[in-house]
Amino acid sequence: MRISIWSCVATCLLSGFTGRLAAQPPDLIVHHGKFATVNNMFSIVEAMAVRGDRIQAVGTNGDILKLSGPATKLIDLRGQTVIPGLCDSHVHATGAALYEYDHPIPEMDTVADVLKYIGSRAEALPDGDWIVVRQVFITRLRDQRYPTRRELDSVSPKNPVMFSTGPDCVCNSLALELNGIDRDFKITDGKAGQIEKDPVTGELTGILRSASRLIKTKSHEKTATLEDRMQRLKQLFTDYNSVGLTSIADRSAGDDAVKAYSQLKERGELSCRVFLSYSVNGSGSRKDVETGIQKAADHPLHKYDNRLWLRGIKVFLDGGMLTGSAYMRQPWGKSEIYSITDPEYRGLRFIPQEELVHMARFALQRELQFTAHSVGDAAVHALIEAYAEINKDFPVRPCRPCITHCNFMSLEAIEQMQHLGIVADLQPAWLWLDGATLRKQFGDERLAYFQPYKTLDEHGVIVGGGSDHMQRIGSLRSVNPYNPFLGMWITLARLPRRTDQPLHPEQALSRELALRLYTINNAFLTFEEKEKGSLEAGKLADFVVLKTDLLTCPVDEVRNIAVDETYVGGQRVYKAE
C-alpha cells in the first residue's frame, strides 16, 4: 500500500522543513499562556513560536522569546489556555449551510411547535404549495409522537404537507390525495414499507413507514446558485471557527459539495481544513458503485492537500436509531415511541454482505478510506466482518478502515476493531439528545456498550468526536449541535438531557481524553496526525485561545466554554467581540 511510503516521505520532508524553520526568526510568538500541547505526554508549555503556517517551537517563555526577531509579532496571553485547533469528524456542511436559505426555520420542541410552524407557512404560501418539514425527529420532541393527519389538516387544509424524518413520514390529507394514496393503496415497487391505518376504522393515519419515497413533493423555495452556496458555506465556516473548529470531515460529499469546496479553496476562502468522504449509493449496482469509487480515486483532490483532501468513501449500511430502523442483533421490541408492532423486527439493512466486502475492498485498494453509516450493533458487526474478510488478502490497518456512528457496540466488536486497526467516528451529542429515549426503549443493560468511550480507549481503538451536523447555522441550535465543548462535556458527564441519571458513567472520559477526541484522534482518522492535532514543532499552526481553562474549570462549565481567538495556519480567523 502507498500509505506507508507517503508517511515515510512526509516524515523526511517534515524533518528538513523543521530545520529550515528553526534557522529563521518566527513571524509570531504567543507567550505567557497555558498551552495544552496534546502530544504523547500531554505536556503543558508556556509559549509557542510560529513561522509561516507552521509551529516553529514550543517551550518556556524565556526560550521561545529568545527566538524573536525585529519583525516578530508578540502576543501576551496573560495566562489564557491554548489548545490545538479542533476538528469535527462528521458534518454535512453544504446541506446544513443552505437549510434556512429560503426562510428562517424555528426550533421545534413539541408537536404544538410543529403545527405552529406549518400553520405559519400555510399563511405565507399560496394555496397548493407544498410544505415540507424534514429531520424534526419525533424521539426528540417532548410528545414523542408524530402529528396526526387531522392535526396537519387543521393547520394546513389547502397546502399539502409532509413531515419527514427520513424513510418515515406523516402527511396531511391533501398530500396523500395528490400522490394517489388512499385506504386501498398497495405498495408495488418491491421495496419495504407500510401505509399505516387506524386498526378500528381502517382510515389512513397519514403515517408512512419506510415509504416516504412514495410522496412526490414540489419545492417552491428559492434555488441557490453556486455562488450562493459558497457564501452560505463561508458563513457556516465562520461559525465553526467561533467554537474553535479549524478542520472538518464532510462524511457524505456529493459532486455539488466538492465543487463548492474547490471554488472556496481556489479563492483562498476556506477557513476550515476539509477532509472529504465521497458519497456513493451502496444500494446501487456493483458497476455503479465501482464507478463512483473510481471517480473519487481519479479526482485531482485525491492528491494530498492540507486544505482540501478527497480521501474517503461513504455508504449507508443501515437505518437510524431516531427512526427505529437501525439494524440490531436482537429485536427492537414492541414500541409505542417508534410504533413497532412486530416483536421480531430488527431494523433495516441496505447492503448484502458480499457486496459490502466488494465495495470496501475496491475502495481500500485505491487508497480511499472506506466508511459506512452503521448505527445498530448488527450493522457494526457486519462491517467489522467485511474488514476482517479483506484483511485475509492484505492488511487493512494502514488503510484505517472506519465505522461511522457505531452507537451500539459490544466488547467483541471492540476487540475485533483493536485487532484490525479499525477507527471510529462517533457523535457524543446523540447520547445527550437521545439517551433518555433509548433508555426507555432498551433499558440500561442493553445500553452497556452504547458509545463506550472508556472501553474503546482502553483497547486502543482510535475514536474521533463529531456532530453529524445536518441543518442550521448555529452551534447549539443546529441539528445536530456542533459545539465541540458540548461534545466534550457529554463524554465527561454522560448525562442525557431531561434526566438526572448518567448513562453508564463507567464509560466517561477524562478531560485529556475528551480533548484528544477532537484533536489528535481526529487527525489520525484523516491520516494527518503528523500534520496537525497537537501543538508540536513542524505541525500546522492551528490553535485556539480559550476564555476558560478547559482542564481545571468545574465540569459543568466545560459545555459553556467560549473561544477568544482561533488561528488556522498561523492566521487569525476568529476574534471574540
Secondary structure, DSSP 8 states (H G I E B T S, - for coil): -HHHHHHHHHHHHHHHHHHHHHTS--SEEEESSEEE--STT--EESEEEEETTEEEEEE-HHHHHTT--TT-EEEE-TT-EEEE-EEEEEE-HHHHHHTTSSS------SHHHHHHHHHHHHHHS-TT--EEEES--GGGSTT-S---HHHHHHH-SSS-EEEESSS-EEE-HHHHHHTT--TT----SSS--EEEE-TTT--EEEEEET-GGG------S----HHHHHHHHHHHHHHHHHTTEEEEEEEEE-HHHHHHHHHHHHTT---SEEEEEEE--TTS-HHHHHHHHHHHHHSGGGS--SSEEEEEEEEE-B--TTTT----SS----BTTTTB--TT----B-S-HHHHHHHHHHHHTTT-EEEEEE-SHHHHHHHHHHHHHHHTTS--GGG--EEEE--B--HHHHHHHHHHT-EEEE-HHHHHHHHHHHHHHH-TGGGTTBS-HHHHHHTT--EEE---B-B-SSTTTSBS---HHHHHHHHHH---TT-SS-S-GGG---HHHHHHHTTHHHHHHTT-TTTSSS--TTSB--EEEESS-TTTS-HHHHTT--EEEEEETTEEEEE--
